[in-house]
Each structure stands twice: as C-alpha cells, then as structure tokens.
Amino acid sequence: MSRVIPARDNAPLRSFLPENIVRFVFVNKIRELIPKDSIVEQLLLVVLLIVVIWLFNKSFKLFLRRAEKHGLDRAAVPLISDLVKYTTYAVGLLLGLNILGVNTNGLLAMLGAASLAVGLALKDTLSNVASGLLLLFLRPFVAGDYIECGSIKGKICAIGLFNTTLETFEGIAVSAPNRSLWGAPIVNYARNPIRRLDIEIGVSYDASLDVVFCALRKMVEQDASFLKVPPPKFFVSSYADSSINVVVWVWVRTFEYYELKRKYSRIIKDVLDEHKIEIPFPQRVVHLVKEEDLAAGSNDREPDFDDLVQDEVTLNGVKINLNR
C-alpha cells in the first residue's frame, strides 16, 4: 500500500533565492531614497500616469488605423480618437489630483452644482459634440461623399468632435460646425450606386423631332457607360423663344457621373452637326422706322382732348377768352 508523502513547504527556501534577495534589496534602497507618501513619490506617480495615458492614446491610434483597413469609416476616426483622448485626459486629471492629495469628491460636487451654468455657457460646444456623435452613429455620409447641406457643399474629409472638414471641387477646405450639418437637410450625391444624368439641348424649329430623337438614341446606345435599366428617356421639355429644348435622361454609375457629363456636353454638338440639325442662338427682330414716317405719323394722328377744348368763343361778334 502506497503512502502519501506530504509536500514540503519551500516558501522559506524561495525567500533566499538570489532574484528575491536582489528585489528585496532594490526595493529597500528605493524606499530609503523615496519615503512613502512623500511629495517625490507623488510626483513620480503623476509622471508615470502621464506616460501610461500617452502610451494608451498612441496604442489606440494604431488600433484605429488597423480598424480603418478592415472597414471602419476613415471620416469617423478623428471623432473617435478625440473622444477617447479627452476622456483619458479627464480621468487622468482626476487620478493625478487624487494622487497629489486633492479632495476630488469636493471638486466633483462643485462641478455638479455648477453643471447648469457650465451647460448654458458651453451650449453651442456641447451641441456640436452631440451632433458629431449622431453623425457618427447614424452615418448620413461617409468619407469621400459629396454632400450639400444648406450653403455648405463639398467632399467629406473627416468628422471631428466639434466640426466636420470638407473639400470643395476648387480644392478649398471648409470647416463646418457639426450642429450646422445635423440641423439641416443633407443632400448626399454619392450615397446611391447609380444616378440620373440629364442632357438638355435646344434645336431649331425647322428640325424634325424624329430625326433628333433618332440621333440621340443612337448616341446613347453606342456607349456602354449608360445603363439599360432604368431605360433612357427622350422628350421635349419646352418650346422656347428661339429653340425647341430636348432632354435626354440616362442612368449612370455615380462615380462616372461628372466624367460623362463633361464628355457628352461636348459630344452632343458633334452628333447634331453630323445629322445636319441646327442649334439656334437667341434671335430678336428689330423694325427700323424712318424719320419721315414718324413725321407723317404725327401729322395723321387723331385729335386728343386738348384739341377738342376751345380757348375762345365768339358771341354777337365779340370774342370771349375762356381761360380768364
């Protein structure tokens, strides 16, 4: 029958291992140089806290870059980064004050009592932060989308904690407060995968509309960039003073819209010229009247009221002036 041998307690032996001895001596030396709860220890802890916060923010930025490669919207990266950064700063400030012996409970109570005044003073700033969070979670646009919101137009570059950065077609940077974007209707020109392209041109009243529509239809069928579904439309939009305005509706992929618009604004004239279809220019008919005709017209005019009223009358051979 086997006998169970109780395990020996090696704790006393472990305490005499070389590494434990070195650690014990090192800690004692530090304690001799830096007494516990001294101002030097507090300052070192604050410095260590700052280093930890800095390393955390750097690591979080690297995490966001990797997340961006896996599908995170790059326009939302500045907002998330700023939100985490300012949160760690606030937490670090409270921990640092606590380490230095400041009563943070009283400070928080004072901030809570003054929250109404702070909220009123920072109303616009807090509104921008709240609008930025709503833009982040509801995502009415992403980076690279071309939007129009009131008088603001441009391509989305980044959504920050307080403002959104856009870039216009002219290469001008626009910084708009988040609340101005959230508080107005947003027109997103890049949200849908396809978009309708309108091509309008005026033709002469002498041109045959059947020939015009045939030429335009052939132009559309020869380019594979124009989608078959929805089908293209050809119709007369209006009868202007000098021309018949014809419109072509075709559907294209959104990323090709502006390229095709520029291309066919040039090509459509060549197509009409090829079929001998005139593109008229505004005309105005002017009638020239000679001075003799004007004089003859003035002599032949009908008498007006002043001609019918008499200034003098003759009574019994005596002239009487009526204007007296």
C-alpha positions as CSV (number, residue, x, y, z in Angstrom):
1,M,0.0,0.0,0.0
2,S,1.4,3.3,-1.1
3,R,2.0,6.1,1.4
4,V,1.1,9.7,0.7
5,I,4.1,11.9,1.3
6,P,3.1,15.4,2.4
7,A,4.5,18.2,0.2
8,R,7.2,20.3,1.8
9,D,6.8,24.0,2.3
10,N,9.5,25.6,0.2
11,A,8.5,29.2,1.0
12,P,11.4,29.8,3.3
13,L,13.8,28.5,0.7
14,R,12.2,30.6,-2.1
15,S,12.8,33.8,0.0
16,F,16.5,33.1,-0.1
17,L,16.7,32.8,-3.9
18,P,19.1,35.3,-5.5
19,E,16.5,37.2,-7.5
20,N,14.2,37.6,-4.4
21,I,17.2,38.9,-2.5
22,V,18.0,41.4,-5.2
23,R,14.4,42.5,-5.4
24,F,14.2,43.0,-1.7
25,V,17.4,45.0,-1.5
26,F,16.4,47.1,-4.6
27,V,13.0,48.0,-3.0
28,N,14.6,48.9,0.3
29,K,17.1,51.1,-1.5
30,I,14.3,52.9,-3.3
31,R,12.4,53.3,-0.1
32,E,15.4,54.9,1.5
33,L,15.7,57.4,-1.3
34,I,12.0,58.0,-1.7
35,P,10.0,57.8,1.5
36,K,6.4,56.5,1.3
37,D,3.7,59.2,0.8
38,S,6.3,61.8,0.2
39,I,6.0,64.6,-2.4
40,V,8.7,62.9,-4.6
41,E,6.7,59.7,-4.7
42,Q,3.5,61.6,-5.6
43,L,5.3,63.4,-8.4
44,L,6.8,60.2,-9.8
45,L,3.3,58.5,-9.7
46,V,1.9,61.5,-11.6
47,V,4.7,61.2,-14.2
48,L,4.1,57.5,-14.5
49,L,0.3,58.2,-15.0
50,I,1.1,60.7,-17.8
51,V,3.3,58.1,-19.5
52,V,0.6,55.5,-19.3
53,I,-2.0,57.8,-20.8
54,W,0.3,58.8,-23.6
55,L,1.1,55.2,-24.4
56,F,-2.6,54.3,-24.3
57,N,-3.5,57.1,-26.7
58,K,-0.7,56.1,-29.1
59,S,-1.8,52.4,-29.0
60,F,-5.4,53.4,-29.6
61,K,-4.5,55.4,-32.7
62,L,-2.7,52.4,-34.1
63,F,-5.7,50.3,-33.3
64,L,-7.9,52.8,-35.2
65,R,-5.6,52.6,-38.2
66,R,-5.9,48.8,-38.4
67,A,-9.6,49.1,-37.9
68,E,-9.8,51.5,-40.8
69,K,-8.2,48.9,-43.0
70,H,-10.9,46.5,-42.0
71,G,-13.8,48.7,-42.9
72,L,-14.0,51.5,-40.3
73,D,-15.1,54.8,-41.9
74,R,-12.0,57.0,-42.0
75,A,-14.1,60.1,-41.6
76,A,-15.1,58.8,-38.1
77,V,-11.6,58.2,-37.0
78,P,-10.9,61.8,-35.8
79,L,-14.1,61.9,-33.8
80,I,-13.5,58.5,-32.0
81,S,-9.8,59.4,-31.4
82,D,-10.7,62.8,-29.9
83,L,-13.5,61.3,-27.8
84,V,-11.2,58.7,-26.3
85,K,-8.3,61.2,-25.9
86,Y,-10.3,63.8,-24.0
87,T,-11.9,61.0,-21.8
88,T,-8.5,59.7,-20.8
89,Y,-7.3,63.3,-20.1
90,A,-10.3,63.8,-17.8
91,V,-9.8,60.5,-16.0
92,G,-6.1,61.2,-15.7
93,L,-6.6,64.6,-14.3
94,L,-8.9,63.2,-11.6
95,L,-6.4,60.4,-10.8
96,G,-3.5,62.9,-10.7
97,L,-5.3,65.2,-8.3
98,N,-6.2,62.2,-6.1
99,I,-2.5,61.2,-6.0
100,L,-1.5,64.7,-5.0
101,G,-4.0,64.5,-2.1
102,V,-6.6,66.9,-3.5
103,N,-10.2,66.1,-2.4
104,T,-11.7,65.1,-5.8
105,N,-15.1,64.4,-4.2
106,G,-15.5,68.0,-3.3
107,L,-14.3,69.1,-6.8
108,L,-16.9,66.8,-8.4
109,A,-19.6,68.1,-6.1
110,M,-18.7,71.6,-7.0
111,L,-18.8,70.8,-10.7
112,G,-22.1,69.1,-10.3
113,A,-23.6,72.2,-8.6
114,A,-22.2,74.4,-11.4
115,S,-23.3,72.0,-14.2
116,L,-26.3,74.2,-15.2
117,A,-24.1,77.3,-15.6
118,V,-21.5,75.3,-17.4
119,G,-24.1,73.8,-19.7
120,L,-25.5,77.1,-20.6
121,A,-22.1,78.6,-21.2
122,L,-21.0,75.7,-23.4
123,K,-24.4,75.2,-25.1
124,D,-23.0,75.5,-28.6
125,T,-19.9,73.5,-27.9
126,L,-21.9,70.6,-26.4
127,S,-24.4,70.8,-29.2
128,N,-21.5,70.3,-31.7
129,V,-20.3,67.3,-29.7
130,A,-23.8,65.7,-29.6
131,S,-24.3,66.4,-33.3
132,G,-20.9,64.8,-34.0
133,L,-21.9,61.6,-32.1
134,L,-25.2,61.5,-34.0
135,L,-23.4,61.9,-37.3
136,L,-21.1,59.1,-36.3
137,F,-23.7,56.5,-35.3
138,L,-26.4,57.4,-37.9
139,R,-23.9,57.9,-40.7
140,P,-25.8,60.1,-43.2
141,F,-22.5,60.3,-45.1
142,V,-19.0,58.7,-45.1
143,A,-15.6,59.8,-46.1
144,G,-15.4,60.7,-49.8
145,D,-19.1,61.5,-50.2
146,Y,-20.0,64.8,-51.9
147,I,-22.8,66.4,-49.9
148,E,-24.8,69.6,-49.9
149,C,-26.2,71.0,-46.7
150,G,-27.7,74.5,-46.9
151,S,-24.9,76.7,-48.2
152,I,-22.3,74.1,-47.4
153,K,-21.0,71.9,-50.3
154,G,-18.0,69.6,-50.6
155,K,-16.5,66.2,-50.2
156,I,-16.3,64.8,-46.7
157,C,-12.8,64.5,-45.3
158,A,-13.2,64.0,-41.6
159,I,-15.8,64.3,-38.7
160,G,-14.2,65.8,-35.6
161,L,-15.5,66.2,-32.1
162,F,-16.7,69.8,-32.8
163,N,-16.6,70.3,-36.6
164,T,-16.6,68.4,-39.9
165,T,-14.0,69.1,-42.6
166,L,-15.0,69.2,-46.3
167,E,-13.2,70.0,-49.5
168,T,-14.8,71.7,-52.5
169,F,-14.2,71.0,-56.2
170,E,-12.0,74.0,-56.2
171,G,-9.7,72.5,-53.6
172,I,-10.9,74.8,-50.8
173,A,-11.0,73.4,-47.3
174,V,-14.3,74.1,-45.4
175,S,-14.7,73.5,-41.7
176,A,-18.4,73.4,-40.7
177,P,-19.8,73.0,-37.1
178,N,-21.4,69.6,-36.6
179,R,-24.7,71.2,-35.5
180,S,-25.0,73.1,-38.8
181,L,-24.8,69.8,-40.6
182,W,-27.1,67.9,-38.3
183,G,-29.7,70.7,-38.1
184,A,-30.4,71.0,-41.9
185,P,-31.4,68.6,-44.6
186,I,-28.4,66.7,-46.1
187,V,-28.3,66.0,-49.8
188,N,-25.8,63.1,-50.4
189,Y,-24.9,62.9,-54.1
190,A,-22.7,59.8,-53.6
191,R,-24.9,57.6,-51.4
192,N,-26.7,55.7,-54.2
193,P,-24.8,53.5,-56.6
194,I,-26.5,54.9,-59.7
195,R,-27.6,58.4,-60.6
196,R,-29.6,60.0,-63.4
197,L,-27.7,62.2,-65.9
198,D,-29.8,64.9,-67.7
199,I,-28.6,66.2,-71.1
200,E,-30.5,69.1,-72.4
201,I,-30.0,71.0,-75.7
202,G,-32.0,73.3,-78.0
203,V,-32.7,72.5,-81.6
204,S,-34.2,74.6,-84.4
205,Y,-37.9,74.8,-85.0
206,D,-37.2,73.7,-88.6
207,A,-35.6,70.4,-87.4
208,S,-37.6,67.1,-87.4
209,L,-38.0,65.8,-83.9
210,D,-38.0,62.2,-85.2
211,V,-34.5,62.8,-86.6
212,V,-33.4,64.5,-83.4
213,F,-34.5,61.6,-81.2
214,C,-33.1,59.0,-83.6
215,A,-29.6,60.7,-83.4
216,L,-29.7,61.0,-79.6
217,R,-30.9,57.4,-79.2
218,K,-28.0,56.2,-81.4
219,M,-25.6,58.2,-79.3
220,V,-26.8,56.6,-76.1
221,E,-26.8,53.0,-77.5
222,Q,-23.2,53.3,-78.6
223,D,-21.8,53.9,-75.1
224,A,-21.8,51.1,-72.6
225,S,-21.5,53.5,-69.7
226,F,-25.2,54.3,-70.0
227,L,-27.3,51.7,-68.1
228,K,-30.0,49.8,-69.9
229,V,-32.1,49.6,-66.7
230,P,-33.7,52.0,-66.0
231,P,-34.2,52.7,-69.7
232,P,-33.2,56.1,-71.2
233,K,-35.9,58.7,-71.9
234,F,-36.1,61.3,-74.7
235,F,-38.6,64.1,-74.7
236,V,-39.3,67.8,-75.3
237,S,-39.0,69.8,-72.2
238,S,-40.2,73.2,-73.5
239,Y,-40.8,75.4,-76.6
240,A,-38.5,78.4,-76.1
241,D,-38.4,81.7,-78.0
242,S,-35.7,80.5,-80.4
243,S,-35.5,76.7,-80.0
244,I,-37.2,73.5,-79.0
245,N,-35.5,72.2,-75.9
246,V,-34.9,68.5,-75.9
247,V,-33.9,66.4,-72.9
248,V,-32.2,63.0,-72.6
249,W,-32.5,61.1,-69.3
250,V,-29.9,58.4,-68.9
251,W,-28.8,56.4,-65.8
252,V,-25.1,56.1,-65.0
253,R,-22.9,54.8,-62.2
254,T,-22.4,57.5,-59.6
255,F,-18.6,57.6,-59.8
256,E,-18.8,58.1,-63.6
257,Y,-21.4,60.9,-63.4
258,Y,-19.2,64.0,-63.7
259,E,-16.9,62.5,-66.2
260,L,-19.8,61.5,-68.5
261,K,-21.5,64.9,-68.0
262,R,-18.3,66.7,-69.2
263,K,-17.8,64.3,-72.1
264,Y,-21.3,64.5,-73.6
265,S,-21.6,68.2,-73.1
266,R,-19.0,68.3,-75.9
267,I,-20.1,65.3,-78.0
268,I,-23.8,66.1,-78.3
269,K,-23.0,69.1,-80.6
270,D,-20.9,66.9,-82.9
271,V,-23.8,64.4,-83.1
272,L,-26.3,67.0,-84.1
273,D,-23.9,68.6,-86.6
274,E,-23.4,65.1,-88.1
275,H,-27.2,64.9,-88.8
276,K,-27.4,68.5,-90.1
277,I,-29.5,69.6,-87.1
278,E,-29.2,73.2,-86.3
279,I,-28.6,74.5,-82.8
280,P,-30.1,78.0,-82.9
281,F,-28.9,81.0,-81.0
282,P,-31.3,83.6,-79.4
283,Q,-32.7,86.0,-82.1
284,R,-34.6,89.2,-81.8
285,V,-36.4,91.0,-84.7
286,V,-35.9,94.8,-84.8
287,H,-38.0,97.1,-87.1
288,L,-36.4,100.4,-88.2
289,V,-38.7,103.3,-88.8
290,K,-37.5,106.4,-90.9
291,E,-37.9,109.9,-89.6
292,E,-40.2,110.9,-92.5
293,D,-42.6,108.1,-91.4
294,L,-42.5,109.4,-87.9
295,A,-43.4,112.9,-89.0
296,A,-46.1,111.6,-91.3
297,G,-47.5,109.6,-88.5
298,S,-47.5,112.6,-86.2
299,N,-49.5,114.7,-88.7
300,D,-52.0,111.9,-89.2
301,R,-52.6,111.5,-85.5
302,E,-56.1,111.6,-84.1
303,P,-57.1,114.7,-82.1
304,D,-56.8,114.4,-78.4
305,F,-58.8,116.0,-75.6
306,D,-56.8,119.3,-75.7
307,D,-57.6,119.8,-79.4
308,L,-61.3,119.4,-78.7
309,V,-61.4,122.0,-75.9
310,Q,-61.8,125.6,-77.2
311,D,-60.0,128.5,-75.6
312,E,-62.2,131.3,-77.2
313,V,-65.8,131.6,-78.3
314,T,-67.5,134.4,-80.3
315,L,-70.8,135.8,-79.0
316,N,-72.6,138.6,-81.0
317,G,-69.3,139.4,-82.8
318,V,-67.4,139.7,-79.5
319,K,-64.5,137.2,-78.7
320,I,-64.6,135.9,-75.2
321,N,-61.4,134.2,-73.7
322,L,-62.5,131.2,-71.6
323,N,-59.2,130.8,-69.7
324,R,-59.7,134.0,-67.7
